[in-house]
Amino acid sequence: MRLVDGVRQLWSDLSAQRLRTVLTVLGITWGTVAVVVLLAFSVGLERQTIKRFHGLGDRIVVLFGGRTVLAHAGFREGRTIRLRETDAQILARQIPDITMISPEYSTREAPVRRGRNGLNPNITGIHPVYGEMRNIFPLPGGRFINERDQEERRRVVFLGDEVASVLFGDMDPVGEQVRIGDSPFTVIGVLQPKVQNSSYNSRDEDRVFIPASTHAALFGSRFVSNLVYRTADASRTAAVEERVYEVLGRKYRFSPRDEDALQVWDTAEWERMFGFLFLGFKLFFAIVGSFTLSVGGIGVANIMYIVVHERTREIGIKRSVGATRRSILWQFLAESVLIVGVGAALGVLVSAGLVKVVSLFPMNDIVGTPVISLQVAAVTMALLAFVAMLAGWLPARRAAALDPVECLRH
């Protein structure tokens, strides 16, 4: 009965202040929408950026030759360091933390043609493990370069999806012939389209891939364009980089402290930087949303102060017949929580609708799809709980502290 009476009294009190209550609920609703939608967009943008970044590869390190700036072992500075295919074997053998490594040849010396269709893409020579490191997946019905292709120097080619579209249109290229320069190659697969927001030679969609052994024989390449490797643990890339400088420094006679002798692109480090950047975005959006939500909280506190003032005599009567300070406190605090709860529920529903509508627009490849994740929900609930307690506690405490005698004289 106490619960029923309390709910009935609560509804009666809020109904007496109908207009103020509605406006206050709308304030909380708008604040909730601001927090949820802003955080949902930040989560969607972060996921889309990471997805596009992984188009380059997952936790890979790209290693290029450089130019020395320190004299070492009798050699003057200014020497050009050019890497060879055997360097991949040396690094894999001497650095156990490197779990995958592939040399990468790159050239545009020959056109790629099929009949009258032709273009001049990046012709890339690699080892089979390169596809796994770089997230290169074939469309159904095709495959990537394998070990037999590499060992037997087969004239097989894996096409980027844009290259395949130019050469074959809507036709299935697998099993067909193309010419690289004057040499015929059999198409074994086509790249499954992927988003990629960074590259170092060209986007994968605009490349053709052939075995490294075939590339070296066809073009007579002595040096590779770069090496690509992956470590067992992304946190070990800095330590592995030091070992790479030591191992190659011994071979090419440059100082391990000469950072310009090699150029290293650690994508795991870049991903960590992106993580910190988006953490800052989320904090900024949460602060902006919380300011909007605080306006609604001020409205809640304002209406509760009015309710306390108008019900001063009622408080005196309740205290005189035995009501405790705690019961008075919880009564007014419950009203505040109810107002905030109703506004929050409406805000979440409106936010979910907005997120659903926005996800239908054709801009998801750019800014991503906004997502109301558990993280967003937890932050929103924490802010709402804080606003509810702060907005309700001070008026409720004032009501509980009123002197019964003074209340009855009011």
C-alpha distance (Angstrom), angle and dihedral (degrees) to the residues before:
residue distance angle dihedral
M1 . . .
R2 3.77 . .
L3 3.79 90.1 .
V4 3.82 92.5 48.7
D5 3.79 91.7 46.8
G6 3.77 90.5 47.9
V7 3.80 93.0 51.4
R8 3.82 91.1 46.8
Q9 3.79 91.2 50.0
L10 3.79 90.6 46.4
W11 3.80 92.3 52.7
S12 3.81 91.6 46.7
D13 3.80 92.1 51.1
L14 3.80 94.4 49.4
S15 3.82 92.5 43.9
A16 3.78 89.6 56.7
Q17 3.82 87.5 60.2
R18 3.81 95.4 39.0
L19 3.82 100.0 147.3
R20 3.79 94.6 43.1
T21 3.81 90.6 46.0
V22 3.82 93.0 50.9
L23 3.80 92.8 48.4
T24 3.79 91.2 47.4
V25 3.82 91.7 49.5
L26 3.81 89.3 50.4
G27 3.81 89.4 51.8
I28 3.80 90.9 54.0
T29 3.83 89.6 45.0
W30 3.80 92.6 54.0
G31 3.79 91.9 46.3
T32 3.80 90.8 50.8
V33 3.81 91.2 49.5
A34 3.81 90.3 51.1
V35 3.80 93.2 52.2
V36 3.82 97.1 42.2
V37 3.81 97.7 43.7
L38 3.80 95.5 45.0
L39 3.80 92.5 48.8
A40 3.82 91.6 43.5
F41 3.81 90.3 55.1
S42 3.80 91.7 47.7
V43 3.84 91.3 52.1
G44 3.81 91.6 47.8
L45 3.80 92.5 48.3
E46 3.80 91.7 48.5
R47 3.81 93.4 50.5
Q48 3.81 92.5 47.0
T49 3.81 92.2 48.5
I50 3.81 92.1 50.0
K51 3.80 90.1 46.6
R52 3.80 91.3 52.0
F53 3.79 90.8 44.8
H54 3.81 90.7 52.5
G55 3.79 87.0 57.3
L56 3.80 84.3 80.0
G57 3.79 92.3 50.3
D58 3.78 143.6 -71.9
R59 3.84 115.1 -88.3
I60 3.80 93.9 -28.1
V61 3.80 129.6 155.4
V62 3.81 119.6 -146.6
L63 3.82 114.0 -153.2
F64 3.81 123.3 -162.0
G65 3.77 131.7 178.3
G66 3.80 116.4 -108.7
R67 3.80 141.9 178.2
T68 3.80 125.3 -83.6
V69 3.79 120.6 -118.6
L70 3.82 97.0 -179.2
A71 3.79 128.2 68.9
H72 3.80 111.1 -123.9
A73 3.83 138.9 174.8
G74 3.80 92.8 -6.3
F75 3.82 94.4 -48.0
R76 3.79 121.0 118.2
E77 3.79 124.1 -127.2
G78 3.79 120.9 -96.9
R79 3.81 97.8 59.6
T80 3.82 117.3 145.0
I81 3.80 114.6 -126.4
R82 3.81 112.5 -149.2
L83 3.78 119.5 -174.4
R84 3.81 126.5 -135.2
E85 3.78 133.0 -153.3
T86 3.80 91.2 -108.9
D87 3.81 89.2 62.4
A88 3.80 88.4 73.2
Q89 3.82 90.3 58.4
I90 3.82 92.1 46.3
L91 3.81 93.3 50.8
A92 3.81 93.2 45.6
R93 3.81 90.7 50.4
Q94 3.81 97.9 46.0
I95 3.82 101.0 36.3
P96 3.83 111.0 54.7
D97 3.83 91.9 -173.6
I98 3.81 89.3 69.9
T99 3.79 103.4 87.9
M100 3.82 98.7 172.8
I101 3.79 131.4 22.5
S102 3.78 135.9 165.5
P103 3.79 133.8 178.3
E104 3.77 115.1 -129.5
Y105 3.80 124.9 -148.5
S106 3.78 116.4 -167.0
T107 3.80 130.8 -173.7
R108 3.80 143.4 149.0
E109 3.80 94.9 -163.5
A110 3.81 95.3 117.6
P111 3.81 133.6 44.9
V112 3.79 121.6 -125.6
R113 3.81 112.8 -134.3
R114 3.76 142.9 177.8
G115 3.78 112.3 -176.4
R116 3.79 107.4 -53.5
N117 3.79 93.4 -17.8
G118 3.75 115.9 92.2
L119 3.78 145.2 146.3
N120 3.78 140.1 174.8
P121 3.84 106.3 -115.1
N122 3.77 130.7 165.8
I123 3.82 106.3 -81.3
T124 3.80 105.8 -149.5
G125 3.80 126.2 -166.1
I126 3.80 115.1 -158.2
H127 3.81 146.5 152.3
P128 3.84 119.6 -103.5
V129 3.82 94.0 -104.8
Y130 3.82 88.4 64.0
G131 3.81 91.2 78.6
E132 3.81 93.5 59.0
M133 3.79 93.3 46.4
R134 3.80 94.0 48.3
N135 3.82 96.6 41.8
I136 3.79 92.3 -117.3
F137 3.79 108.5 160.9
P138 3.82 126.6 177.6
L139 3.77 125.3 -127.9
P140 3.84 114.6 -108.3
G141 3.78 111.3 -74.4
G142 3.79 95.2 33.7
R143 3.79 139.2 74.1
F144 3.78 142.0 -153.9
I145 3.82 128.5 -111.9
N146 3.84 111.9 -63.8
E147 3.80 135.8 -163.3
R148 3.83 95.0 -94.0
D149 3.80 89.7 54.1
Q150 3.79 88.4 54.2
E151 3.81 97.0 43.4
E152 3.82 95.6 45.9
R153 3.82 96.0 39.3
R154 3.76 90.4 -125.1
R155 3.78 120.3 -169.1
V156 3.77 96.1 -124.6
V157 3.79 126.8 134.1
F158 3.81 135.8 -158.9
L159 3.81 112.0 -152.6
G160 3.78 130.2 -145.2
D161 3.79 109.8 -123.2
E162 3.82 94.2 -112.9
V163 3.80 91.1 49.2
A164 3.81 90.0 50.1
S165 3.80 90.4 50.0
V166 3.82 92.1 53.2
L167 3.81 94.6 46.0
F168 3.81 101.0 37.8
G169 3.79 108.0 15.9
D170 3.81 109.1 -158.5
M171 3.81 93.3 -16.4
D172 3.83 120.7 111.2
P173 3.84 104.9 -108.7
V174 3.83 97.8 -164.8
G175 3.80 110.0 117.0
E176 3.81 93.3 12.3
Q177 3.81 126.0 116.6
V178 3.80 129.9 -113.6
R179 3.78 129.3 176.0
I180 3.79 122.7 -125.5
G181 3.77 101.7 -163.4
D182 3.79 101.5 -41.5
S183 3.81 96.3 -30.7
P184 3.82 122.1 100.0
F185 3.82 117.4 -129.5
T186 3.79 130.0 -173.4
V187 3.80 116.8 -129.9
I188 3.82 109.9 -126.6
G189 3.80 100.4 172.9
V190 3.80 149.1 -8.9
L191 3.79 126.6 -130.9
Q192 3.78 116.0 -102.0
P193 3.84 104.3 -122.7
K194 3.79 112.9 -100.2
V195 3.78 138.9 171.6
Q196 3.80 114.1 -107.9
N197 3.79 124.3 174.6
S198 3.81 98.6 179.3
S199 3.78 139.6 37.3
Y200 3.79 140.0 162.2
N201 3.82 104.4 -147.2
S202 3.79 104.6 10.0
R203 3.79 138.8 -41.6
D204 3.79 114.5 -75.1
E205 3.80 91.2 -121.1
D206 3.83 88.4 65.0
R207 3.82 96.8 47.5
V208 3.78 137.6 86.2
F209 3.81 118.8 -148.4
I210 3.81 126.3 -149.2
P211 3.83 131.9 168.5
A212 3.81 113.2 -76.2
S213 3.81 90.7 -126.4
T214 3.81 90.8 54.5
H215 3.80 91.6 46.7
A216 3.81 92.5 51.9
A217 3.83 92.0 48.3
L218 3.82 94.8 44.5
F219 3.79 98.3 46.4
G220 3.81 100.5 24.1
S221 3.80 91.8 -125.9
R222 3.80 114.9 -179.7
F223 3.79 96.5 179.3
V224 3.78 132.1 44.3
S225 3.77 123.0 -129.6
N226 3.80 91.4 -130.1
L227 3.79 145.8 -37.0
V228 3.81 125.1 -111.2
Y229 3.79 121.2 -157.0
R230 3.79 141.6 165.3
T231 3.79 127.7 -149.0
A232 3.79 127.4 -141.3
D233 3.79 90.7 -115.5
A234 3.82 126.2 24.8
S235 3.82 89.3 -141.0
R236 3.84 89.0 62.9
T237 3.80 96.8 59.6
A238 3.82 94.1 97.2
A239 3.82 92.2 52.1
V240 3.80 90.8 45.3
E241 3.79 90.3 50.7
E242 3.81 90.2 56.9
R243 3.80 90.0 51.8
V244 3.82 90.7 48.4
Y245 3.82 89.7 56.4
E246 3.81 90.5 48.2
V247 3.82 95.4 48.3
L248 3.80 96.8 43.8
G249 3.81 91.0 37.9
R250 3.80 89.7 61.9
K251 3.79 91.7 48.5
Y252 3.81 98.8 45.0
R253 3.83 96.7 31.3
F254 3.80 100.5 -118.7
S255 3.79 129.8 131.8
P256 3.84 116.2 -94.5
R257 3.82 85.5 -135.1
D258 3.80 91.4 58.7
E259 3.81 99.3 100.2
D260 3.82 93.5 179.5
A261 3.80 92.4 59.9
L262 3.82 87.2 80.2
Q263 3.77 133.1 23.4
V264 3.81 115.6 -139.4
W265 3.80 126.8 -168.9
D266 3.81 109.3 -168.7
T267 3.81 105.9 -168.6
A268 3.82 91.4 -172.5
E269 3.80 88.8 62.0
W270 3.79 90.3 49.6
E271 3.79 89.8 50.7
R272 3.80 90.7 52.2
M273 3.81 89.2 51.3
F274 3.80 89.7 51.8
G275 3.81 88.7 50.7
F276 3.81 91.9 56.0
L277 3.80 90.6 44.9
F278 3.78 93.1 54.3
L279 3.79 91.5 44.0
G280 3.80 86.2 59.3
F281 3.81 90.0 49.2
K282 3.80 91.3 51.9
L283 3.80 92.6 49.0
F284 3.80 90.4 48.7
F285 3.81 92.8 49.3
A286 3.81 91.0 45.9
I287 3.82 90.5 52.2
V288 3.82 92.6 47.8
G289 3.80 90.7 47.7
S290 3.79 92.5 46.3
F291 3.83 90.5 54.7
T292 3.80 89.0 55.1
L293 3.80 90.3 45.6
S294 3.81 90.8 49.8
V295 3.81 89.8 61.3
G296 3.79 87.9 59.9
G297 3.80 89.0 47.1
I298 3.80 90.3 54.9
G299 3.79 87.8 53.0
V300 3.80 90.7 52.5
A301 3.81 91.8 50.1
N302 3.80 90.9 47.2
I303 3.80 95.1 52.7
M304 3.80 91.4 45.1
Y305 3.82 91.7 53.0
I306 3.81 88.2 51.9
V307 3.81 91.0 49.0
V308 3.82 91.1 50.2
H309 3.81 90.8 50.2
E310 3.81 94.2 48.2
R311 3.80 93.3 46.1
T312 3.79 97.9 46.1
R313 3.84 93.2 115.2
E314 3.84 90.5 47.9
I315 3.80 89.5 53.0
G316 3.81 90.0 51.5
I317 3.80 92.2 51.8
K318 3.81 92.4 48.6
R319 3.80 91.5 48.8
S320 3.81 91.9 48.0
V321 3.81 92.4 54.6
G322 3.79 94.1 49.6
A323 3.81 109.1 -79.8
T324 3.80 111.2 148.5
R325 3.77 127.5 -133.4
R326 3.81 88.5 -112.5
S327 3.82 93.2 56.0
I328 3.81 90.9 50.0
L329 3.79 90.0 47.3
W330 3.80 93.6 51.3
Q331 3.80 92.8 44.9
F332 3.80 93.9 59.8
L333 3.79 93.0 36.8
A334 3.82 89.5 54.8
E335 3.82 90.2 53.7
S336 3.80 90.3 53.6
V337 3.79 92.4 48.1
L338 3.81 90.8 48.9
I339 3.81 92.6 53.0
V340 3.79 91.6 48.2
G341 3.81 91.8 44.0
V342 3.81 93.8 52.9
G343 3.80 91.3 46.4
A344 3.80 91.2 47.5
A345 3.81 92.6 50.2
L346 3.80 91.5 50.9
G347 3.81 90.0 45.3
V348 3.81 92.9 53.1
L349 3.82 91.4 48.7
V350 3.81 92.1 49.5
S351 3.81 90.7 45.6
A352 3.80 92.3 51.0
G353 3.79 89.4 50.9
L354 3.81 92.8 49.3
V355 3.79 92.4 47.6
K356 3.81 90.2 49.6
V357 3.80 92.4 50.1
V358 3.80 94.3 45.9
S359 3.82 91.3 49.9
L360 3.83 88.0 62.4
F361 3.81 92.7 62.7
P362 3.84 117.1 95.5
M363 3.79 96.6 -115.3
N364 3.80 101.3 88.4
D365 3.82 93.1 106.3
I366 3.81 88.6 61.8
V367 3.81 107.1 37.6
G368 3.80 99.1 12.9
T369 3.78 128.7 -127.1
P370 3.83 114.1 -58.7
V371 3.79 109.9 -119.1
I372 3.81 130.0 -162.3
S373 3.79 93.6 -146.6
L374 3.80 129.3 178.1
Q375 3.78 87.6 -100.3
V376 3.81 91.3 56.0
A377 3.80 91.4 46.2
A378 3.81 92.5 49.5
V379 3.82 93.8 50.1
T380 3.81 91.4 46.5
M381 3.81 93.7 48.9
A382 3.80 91.3 47.8
L383 3.82 91.7 52.6
L384 3.80 92.2 45.8
A385 3.79 92.4 49.3
F386 3.80 90.2 50.3
V387 3.81 92.1 49.2
A388 3.82 92.3 46.7
M389 3.80 94.0 50.3
L390 3.80 95.1 43.1
A391 3.80 95.1 44.5
G392 3.80 93.5 46.0
W393 3.78 102.1 35.4
L394 3.81 99.5 66.3
P395 3.84 96.9 48.5
A396 3.82 91.3 41.6
R397 3.79 91.0 49.9
R398 3.80 90.5 50.5
A399 3.80 90.5 51.0
A400 3.80 91.8 49.9
A401 3.80 91.9 49.2
L402 3.83 95.6 54.7
D403 3.82 116.3 117.8
P404 3.84 110.5 -116.4
V405 3.83 93.4 -139.5
E406 3.81 92.9 51.4
C407 3.82 89.4 46.6
L408 3.81 91.8 55.1
R409 3.82 91.0 50.2
H410 3.83 90.3 52.6
